[in-house]
Amino acid sequence: MSTPYAEINWSSGVNERGEPVGKPDKNPNAAGTLVEPDAIGATNWMSPSFSPQTGLFYVDAHRSFSLYYAYPTNKPEGFSGRDVSVWSDSSLKALDYQTGKVRWEHPLGRWEDWAGVPSTAGDVVFTGDRATCWASKPGPAKLSGTLMAAAPRRMARSRMNSMGGNT
């Protein structure tokens, strides 16, 4: 399925094989090209989850912009040129797995947000923002909000590591 759940400006759509069709004016150049999203993408390392009870696919979505710069060809610079992130915002989105449509969304805040989104058979969704970890029954437009911890996630990760958990 190739249904957009985030805004992008570097592609005009998808071809018959479902591959993105790039816009040449969004290629990196020496002056810099504003591209949405940044190199992290709309979601990437933030692991999503699926609930068979609700039929929803939960994902931490990242809206962001970067300036991409082209450098001399003899100096490799990362993915398709060097990027400099200039703005980002994150939200938890619940997507209908059959249509790809966003059923509801909960804002998580500005800048990078790398939380995964585990969900349980009891229909509880977990995620985090820059300072807190949330667990809640999901619902339209917002999490009903049970605060699990008011500690930075790096502290929670350290605690998880000390207990043998994964980060």
GROMACS elastic network, one bead per residue, 0.5 to 0.9 nm:
[ bonds ]
;  ai    aj funct       b0    kb
    1    18     6  0.77805   500
    1    98     6  0.84963   500
    1    99     6  0.79561   500
    1   100     6  0.72934   500
    2    14     6  0.75475   500
    2    18     6  0.63855   500
    2    19     6  0.86778   500
    2   100     6  0.77962   500
    3    99     6  0.74025   500
    3   100     6  0.53293   500
    3   101     6  0.71800   500
    4     7     6  0.72555   500
    4     8     6  0.86689   500
    4   100     6  0.73219   500
    4   101     6  0.79286   500
    5    42     6  0.84712   500
    5    61     6  0.82858   500
    5    93     6  0.84094   500
    5    95     6  0.78623   500
    5   100     6  0.71221   500
    5   101     6  0.68618   500
    5   102     6  0.64620   500
    6    37     6  0.86840   500
    6    42     6  0.62627   500
    6    61     6  0.72980   500
    6    62     6  0.79426   500
    6    63     6  0.69480   500
    7    36     6  0.71025   500
    7    37     6  0.75133   500
    7    42     6  0.80745   500
    7    63     6  0.72076   500
    8    11     6  0.67665   500
    8    12     6  0.89071   500
    8    35     6  0.76855   500
    8    37     6  0.59166   500
    8    42     6  0.84276   500
    8    63     6  0.86859   500
    9    12     6  0.76089   500
    9    23     6  0.81854   500
    9    26     6  0.78291   500
    9    34     6  0.87791   500
    9    35     6  0.62202   500
    9    36     6  0.53755   500
    9    37     6  0.76877   500
   10    21     6  0.84053   500
   10    22     6  0.57872   500
   10    23     6  0.54213   500
   10    24     6  0.81708   500
   10    25     6  0.81194   500
   10    26     6  0.54690   500
   10    27     6  0.81017   500
   10    35     6  0.62395   500
   10    36     6  0.67667   500
   10    37     6  0.83830   500
   11    14     6  0.78171   500
   11    20     6  0.61241   500
   11    21     6  0.52825   500
   11    23     6  0.53388   500
   11    24     6  0.89769   500
   11    26     6  0.84274   500
   12    20     6  0.75380   500
   12    21     6  0.57321   500
   12    22     6  0.63625   500
   12    23     6  0.63647   500
   13    18     6  0.87604   500
   13    19     6  0.82777   500
   13    20     6  0.57824   500
   13    21     6  0.56350   500
   13    22     6  0.79636   500
   14    17     6  0.75346   500
   14    18     6  0.51596   500
   14    19     6  0.50894   500
   14    21     6  0.54032   500
   14    22     6  0.88383   500
   15    18     6  0.52988   500
   15    19     6  0.54842   500
   15    20     6  0.64526   500
   15    21     6  0.64377   500
   16    19     6  0.74658   500
   17    20     6  0.89436   500
   22    25     6  0.87981   500
   22    26     6  0.77383   500
   22    27     6  0.84997   500
   23    26     6  0.55746   500
   23    27     6  0.73912   500
   24    27     6  0.55455   500
   25    28     6  0.84076   500
   25    33     6  0.81905   500
   26    29     6  0.85822   500
   26    33     6  0.61128   500
   26    34     6  0.73340   500
   26    35     6  0.65952   500
   26    68     6  0.86413   500
   27    33     6  0.69578   500
   27    35     6  0.87548   500
   27    68     6  0.77623   500
   27    69     6  0.86714   500
   27    70     6  0.83127   500
   27    80     6  0.79479   500
   27    81     6  0.86279   500
   28    31     6  0.83685   500
   28    32     6  0.62120   500
   28    33     6  0.55767   500
   28    34     6  0.86670   500
   28    35     6  0.89843   500
   28    67     6  0.81250   500
   28    71     6  0.86515   500
   28    80     6  0.70743   500
   28    81     6  0.60153   500
   28    82     6  0.81037   500
   28    83     6  0.86731   500
   29    32     6  0.52725   500
   29    33     6  0.63162   500
   29    68     6  0.70565   500
   29    69     6  0.51124   500
   29    71     6  0.77354   500
   29    81     6  0.82980   500
   30    33     6  0.83981   500
   30    68     6  0.85632   500
   30    69     6  0.53867   500
   30    70     6  0.50375   500
   30    71     6  0.66870   500
   31    68     6  0.86633   500
   31    69     6  0.66643   500
   31    70     6  0.80934   500
   32    67     6  0.53998   500
   32    68     6  0.51546   500
   32    70     6  0.73510   500
   32    83     6  0.86709   500
   33    66     6  0.78561   500
   33    67     6  0.51182   500
   33    68     6  0.50734   500
   33    69     6  0.66451   500
   34    65     6  0.66592   500
   34    66     6  0.56604   500
   34    68     6  0.65256   500
   35    38     6  0.64763   500
   35    64     6  0.84325   500
   35    65     6  0.55851   500
   35    66     6  0.53980   500
   35    67     6  0.62417   500
   35    68     6  0.70670   500
   36    39     6  0.88725   500
   36    41     6  0.81998   500
   36    42     6  0.87111   500
   36    63     6  0.74686   500
   36    64     6  0.58315   500
   36    66     6  0.66334   500
   37    40     6  0.73730   500
   37    41     6  0.52685   500
   37    42     6  0.61173   500
   37    62     6  0.78060   500
   37    63     6  0.60763   500
   37    65     6  0.51059   500
   37    66     6  0.69066   500
   37    88     6  0.84967   500
   38    41     6  0.55778   500
   38    42     6  0.80446   500
   38    63     6  0.82027   500
   38    64     6  0.55015   500
   38    65     6  0.50707   500
   38    67     6  0.80217   500
   38    68     6  0.86640   500
   38    83     6  0.73753   500
   38    84     6  0.80378   500
   38    85     6  0.62510   500
   38    86     6  0.86665   500
   38    87     6  0.88603   500
   38    88     6  0.84289   500
   39    42     6  0.89269   500
   39    64     6  0.89153   500
   39    65     6  0.88426   500
   39    66     6  0.76147   500
   39    79     6  0.76158   500
   39    83     6  0.70924   500
   39    84     6  0.89152   500
   39    85     6  0.82077   500
   40    43     6  0.68924   500
   40    44     6  0.62478   500
   40    45     6  0.82087   500
   40    62     6  0.80721   500
   40    64     6  0.84939   500
   41    44     6  0.60610   500
   41    61     6  0.86401   500
   41    62     6  0.68604   500
   41    63     6  0.79008   500
   41    64     6  0.77613   500
   42    60     6  0.83983   500
   42    61     6  0.53664   500
   42    63     6  0.59083   500
   42    64     6  0.76052   500
   42    90     6  0.89623   500
   43    46     6  0.62553   500
   43    47     6  0.84003   500
   43    48     6  0.88987   500
   43    59     6  0.75190   500
   43    60     6  0.64788   500
   43    61     6  0.52456   500
   43    62     6  0.58214   500
   43    63     6  0.87632   500
   43   114     6  0.89093   500
   44    47     6  0.75393   500
   44    60     6  0.89652   500
   44    61     6  0.87622   500
   44    62     6  0.88732   500
   44   114     6  0.88855   500
   45   114     6  0.72211   500
   45   115     6  0.87098   500
   45   116     6  0.79385   500
   46    59     6  0.76010   500
   46    60     6  0.62912   500
   46    61     6  0.84297   500
   46   113     6  0.83708   500
   46   114     6  0.54240   500
   46   115     6  0.56063   500
   46   117     6  0.73974   500
   47    59     6  0.72187   500
   47    60     6  0.77501   500
   47   114     6  0.88131   500
   47   115     6  0.76043   500
   47   117     6  0.60785   500
   47   118     6  0.76988   500
   48    57     6  0.70942   500
   48    58     6  0.55038   500
   48    60     6  0.68738   500
   48   116     6  0.60101   500
   48   117     6  0.50523   500
   48   118     6  0.66888   500
   48   119     6  0.87866   500
   49    56     6  0.85082   500
   49    57     6  0.57905   500
   49    58     6  0.52908   500
   49    59     6  0.68669   500
   49   116     6  0.83252   500
   49   117     6  0.59178   500
   49   118     6  0.54712   500
   49   119     6  0.61170   500
   49   125     6  0.87902   500
   50    53     6  0.89666   500
   50    54     6  0.85424   500
   50    55     6  0.72609   500
   50    56     6  0.58706   500
   50    58     6  0.60806   500
   50    59     6  0.89035   500
   50    97     6  0.83376   500
   50   118     6  0.82466   500
   50   119     6  0.70554   500
   50   120     6  0.89892   500
   51    54     6  0.55426   500
   51    55     6  0.56367   500
   51    56     6  0.55828   500
   51    57     6  0.65388   500
   51    58     6  0.80323   500
   51   119     6  0.68034   500
   51   120     6  0.74422   500
   51   121     6  0.72555   500
   51   123     6  0.71380   500
   52    56     6  0.71876   500
   52    57     6  0.88956   500
   52   121     6  0.82332   500
   53    56     6  0.80579   500
   53   121     6  0.76024   500
   53   122     6  0.87756   500
   53   123     6  0.72076   500
   54    57     6  0.87049   500
   54    96     6  0.87381   500
   54   123     6  0.78740   500
   55    95     6  0.84428   500
   55    96     6  0.62542   500
   55    97     6  0.62386   500
   55    98     6  0.80480   500
   56    94     6  0.57446   500
   56    95     6  0.53382   500
   56    97     6  0.57268   500
   56    98     6  0.87812   500
   56   103     6  0.81718   500
   57    93     6  0.81101   500
   57    94     6  0.56319   500
   57    96     6  0.63239   500
   57    97     6  0.58032   500
   57   100     6  0.87086   500
   58    92     6  0.69619   500
   58    93     6  0.57558   500
   58    95     6  0.63123   500
   58   117     6  0.64375   500
   58   118     6  0.81491   500
   58   119     6  0.81042   500
   58   125     6  0.81584   500
   59    91     6  0.83155   500
   59    92     6  0.57807   500
   59    93     6  0.53856   500
   59    94     6  0.65845   500
   59    95     6  0.77818   500
   59   116     6  0.76564   500
   59   117     6  0.62679   500
   60    90     6  0.68625   500
   60    91     6  0.57845   500
   60    93     6  0.63368   500
   60   108     6  0.86877   500
   60   113     6  0.78466   500
   60   114     6  0.76598   500
   60   115     6  0.68490   500
   60   116     6  0.67029   500
   60   117     6  0.67094   500
   60   127     6  0.79910   500
   61    89     6  0.84575   500
   61    90     6  0.56018   500
   61    91     6  0.53554   500
   61    92     6  0.60640   500
   61    93     6  0.65483   500
   61   113     6  0.86581   500
   62    88     6  0.67999   500
   62    89     6  0.58789   500
   62    91     6  0.66631   500
   62    92     6  0.88880   500
   62   111     6  0.86202   500
   62   112     6  0.75445   500
   62   113     6  0.73225   500
   62   114     6  0.88512   500
   63    87     6  0.82897   500
   63    88     6  0.53749   500
   63    89     6  0.51723   500
   63    90     6  0.60469   500
   63    91     6  0.82990   500
   64    85     6  0.74216   500
   64    86     6  0.76317   500
   64    87     6  0.54589   500
   64    89     6  0.62994   500
   64    90     6  0.84255   500
   64   111     6  0.81027   500
   64   112     6  0.88090   500
   65    84     6  0.85250   500
   65    85     6  0.59473   500
   65    86     6  0.57473   500
   65    87     6  0.54178   500
   65    88     6  0.63776   500
   66    83     6  0.58731   500
   66    84     6  0.51922   500
   66    86     6  0.53957   500
   66    87     6  0.72886   500
   66    88     6  0.89800   500
   67    82     6  0.81931   500
   67    83     6  0.54226   500
   67    84     6  0.52190   500
   67    85     6  0.65387   500
   67    86     6  0.71745   500
   68    80     6  0.81431   500
   68    81     6  0.60880   500
   68    82     6  0.55640   500
   68    84     6  0.65630   500
   68    85     6  0.88120   500
   69    80     6  0.87083   500
   69    81     6  0.55245   500
   69    82     6  0.52739   500
   69    83     6  0.62574   500
   69    84     6  0.83421   500
   70    73     6  0.84113   500
   70    77     6  0.81328   500
   70    80     6  0.78495   500
   70    81     6  0.50159   500
   70    82     6  0.67311   500
   71    74     6  0.82538   500
   71    75     6  0.66173   500
   71    76     6  0.75517   500
   71    77     6  0.70678   500
   71    81     6  0.67085   500
   71    82     6  0.77310   500
   72    75     6  0.55963   500
   72    76     6  0.78267   500
   73    76     6  0.65695   500
   73    77     6  0.89774   500
   76    79     6  0.88202   500
   76    80     6  0.88742   500
   76    81     6  0.76314   500
   76    82     6  0.88587   500
   77    80     6  0.73820   500
   77    81     6  0.52313   500
   77    82     6  0.52898   500
   77    83     6  0.88981   500
   78    81     6  0.57258   500
   78    82     6  0.57599   500
   78    83     6  0.82305   500
   79    82     6  0.68281   500
   79    83     6  0.82040   500
   80    83     6  0.86466   500
   85    88     6  0.77473   500
   87   110     6  0.79079   500
   87   111     6  0.65576   500
   88   109     6  0.86486   500
   88   110     6  0.57892   500
   88   112     6  0.65651   500
   88   113     6  0.89987   500
   89   107     6  0.81094   500
   89   108     6  0.74744   500
   89   109     6  0.55967   500
   89   111     6  0.53047   500
   89   112     6  0.70595   500
   89   113     6  0.79195   500
   90   106     6  0.88480   500
   90   107     6  0.62705   500
   90   108     6  0.52109   500
   90   109     6  0.55022   500
   90   110     6  0.62897   500
   90   111     6  0.71494   500
   90   112     6  0.71216   500
   90   113     6  0.60894   500
   90   114     6  0.89453   500
   90   129     6  0.83726   500
   91   105     6  0.65243   500
   91   106     6  0.53947   500
   91   109     6  0.70115   500
   91   113     6  0.84942   500
   91   129     6  0.88196   500
   92   104     6  0.84468   500
   92   105     6  0.55947   500
   92   106     6  0.50663   500
   92   107     6  0.63557   500
   92   108     6  0.67659   500
   92   117     6  0.81681   500
   92   127     6  0.77800   500
   92   142     6  0.87191   500
   92   143     6  0.89563   500
   93   102     6  0.65314   500
   93   103     6  0.76280   500
   93   104     6  0.60078   500
   93   106     6  0.65260   500
   93   107     6  0.86278   500
   94   101     6  0.84500   500
   94   102     6  0.57797   500
   94   103     6  0.55758   500
   94   104     6  0.53892   500
   94   105     6  0.62788   500
   94   106     6  0.88304   500
   94   138     6  0.86471   500
   94   140     6  0.87679   500
   95    98     6  0.86199   500
   95    99     6  0.79740   500
   95   100     6  0.55198   500
   95   101     6  0.54728   500
   95   103     6  0.56297   500
   95   104     6  0.75010   500
   95   105     6  0.89761   500
   96    99     6  0.55738   500
   96   100     6  0.51418   500
   96   101     6  0.54837   500
   96   102     6  0.64598   500
   96   103     6  0.63599   500
   97   100     6  0.54594   500
   97   101     6  0.79088   500
   98   101     6  0.83110   500
   99   102     6  0.88295   500
  100   103     6  0.89052   500
  102   105     6  0.72669   500
  103   140     6  0.71435   500
  103   141     6  0.83720   500
  104   139     6  0.72441   500
  104   142     6  0.74011   500
  105   139     6  0.88121   500
  105   140     6  0.70214   500
  105   142     6  0.62558   500
  105   143     6  0.86158   500
  106   140     6  0.83579   500
  106   141     6  0.56233   500
  106   143     6  0.63986   500
  107   110     6  0.89799   500
  107   129     6  0.89988   500
  107   141     6  0.87261   500
  107   142     6  0.76312   500
  108   113     6  0.76411   500
  108   128     6  0.74082   500
  108   129     6  0.52691   500
  108   130     6  0.79604   500
  109   112     6  0.84565   500
  109   113     6  0.77815   500
  109   129     6  0.66648   500
  109   130     6  0.75271   500
  110   113     6  0.78832   500
  110   130     6  0.85589   500
  111   130     6  0.86568   500
  112   130     6  0.80272   500
  113   128     6  0.78796   500
  113   129     6  0.61901   500
  113   130     6  0.64655   500
  114   128     6  0.82090   500
  114   129     6  0.81433   500
  114   130     6  0.86209   500
  115   126     6  0.89816   500
  115   127     6  0.58139   500
  115   128     6  0.54763   500
  115   129     6  0.70685   500
  115   130     6  0.87981   500
  115   133     6  0.87451   500
  115   153     6  0.85945   500
  116   126     6  0.79262   500
  116   127     6  0.60912   500
  116   128     6  0.78066   500
  117   125     6  0.66938   500
  117   126     6  0.54493   500
  117   128     6  0.82240   500
  118   124     6  0.84260   500
  118   125     6  0.60102   500
  118   126     6  0.54303   500
  118   127     6  0.71430   500
  119   122     6  0.81997   500
  119   123     6  0.65039   500
  119   124     6  0.54459   500
  119   126     6  0.61194   500
  120   123     6  0.52731   500
  120   124     6  0.53031   500
  120   125     6  0.66790   500
  120   126     6  0.86887   500
  121   124     6  0.74067   500
  122   137     6  0.86512   500
  123   136     6  0.84182   500
  123   137     6  0.60805   500
  123   138     6  0.74681   500
  124   135     6  0.64753   500
  124   136     6  0.53423   500
  124   138     6  0.67676   500
  125   134     6  0.80183   500
  125   135     6  0.56040   500
  125   136     6  0.55242   500
  125   137     6  0.61774   500
  125   138     6  0.62858   500
  125   143     6  0.87078   500
  126   133     6  0.72458   500
  126   134     6  0.54809   500
  126   136     6  0.66789   500
  126   137     6  0.89714   500
  127   132     6  0.85803   500
  127   133     6  0.58369   500
  127   134     6  0.53006   500
  127   135     6  0.66961   500
  128   131     6  0.73668   500
  128   132     6  0.54474   500
  128   134     6  0.55172   500
  128   135     6  0.85799   500
  128   153     6  0.77358   500
  129   132     6  0.54959   500
  129   133     6  0.66383   500
  129   134     6  0.81350   500
  129   152     6  0.88184   500
  129   153     6  0.82060   500
  130   133     6  0.86261   500
  130   152     6  0.66310   500
  130   153     6  0.70031   500
  131   149     6  0.84969   500
  131   150     6  0.63111   500
  131   151     6  0.57861   500
  131   153     6  0.63074   500
  132   147     6  0.73328   500
  132   148     6  0.73961   500
  132   149     6  0.56942   500
  132   151     6  0.58829   500
  132   152     6  0.62613   500
  132   153     6  0.68050   500
  133   146     6  0.89684   500
  133   147     6  0.66496   500
  133   148     6  0.55950   500
  133   149     6  0.55471   500
  133   150     6  0.70972   500
  133   151     6  0.79456   500
  133   152     6  0.84581   500
  133   153     6  0.73301   500
  133   156     6  0.87271   500
  134   143     6  0.83122   500
  134   145     6  0.65335   500
  134   146     6  0.60348   500
  134   147     6  0.52797   500
  134   148     6  0.55759   500
  134   149     6  0.75542   500
  135   138     6  0.88278   500
  135   143     6  0.81830   500
  135   144     6  0.87514   500
  135   145     6  0.67026   500
  135   146     6  0.55253   500
  135   147     6  0.67420   500
  135   148     6  0.64887   500
  136   139     6  0.87194   500
  136   143     6  0.60669   500
  136   144     6  0.59657   500
  136   145     6  0.55638   500
  136   146     6  0.56609   500
  136   147     6  0.85211   500
  137   143     6  0.70073   500
  137   144     6  0.66659   500
  137   145     6  0.81595   500
  137   146     6  0.88436   500
  138   142     6  0.74739   500
  138   143     6  0.55413   500
  138   144     6  0.69131   500
  138   145     6  0.89909   500
  139   142     6  0.60849   500
  139   143     6  0.60137   500
  139   144     6  0.69591   500
  140   143     6  0.77581   500
  142   145     6  0.80801   500
  143   146     6  0.82933   500
  147   150     6  0.72912   500
  149   152     6  0.84274   500
  149   153     6  0.89611   500
  149   156     6  0.83781   500
  150   153     6  0.88873   500
  151   154     6  0.82319   500
  151   155     6  0.64935   500
  151   156     6  0.69321   500
  152   155     6  0.54876   500
  152   156     6  0.67040   500
  152   157     6  0.88873   500
  153   157     6  0.59889   500
  153   158     6  0.84562   500
  154   158     6  0.61875   500
  154   159     6  0.86361   500
  155   158     6  0.50234   500
  155   159     6  0.62180   500
  155   160     6  0.85590   500
  156   159     6  0.50349   500
  156   160     6  0.60873   500
  156   161     6  0.85595   500
  156   167     6  0.89642   500
  157   161     6  0.60646   500
  157   162     6  0.85762   500
  157   165     6  0.83385   500
  157   166     6  0.78174   500
  157   167     6  0.56164   500
  158   161     6  0.50432   500
  158   162     6  0.62230   500
  158   163     6  0.86954   500
  158   167     6  0.82504   500
  159   162     6  0.51148   500
  159   163     6  0.63674   500
  159   164     6  0.87772   500
  159   165     6  0.83917   500
  160   163     6  0.51128   500
  160   164     6  0.62951   500
  160   166     6  0.65976   500
  160   167     6  0.70596   500
  161   164     6  0.50131   500
  161   165     6  0.50464   500
  161   166     6  0.62362   500
  161   167     6  0.69864   500
  162   165     6  0.73373   500
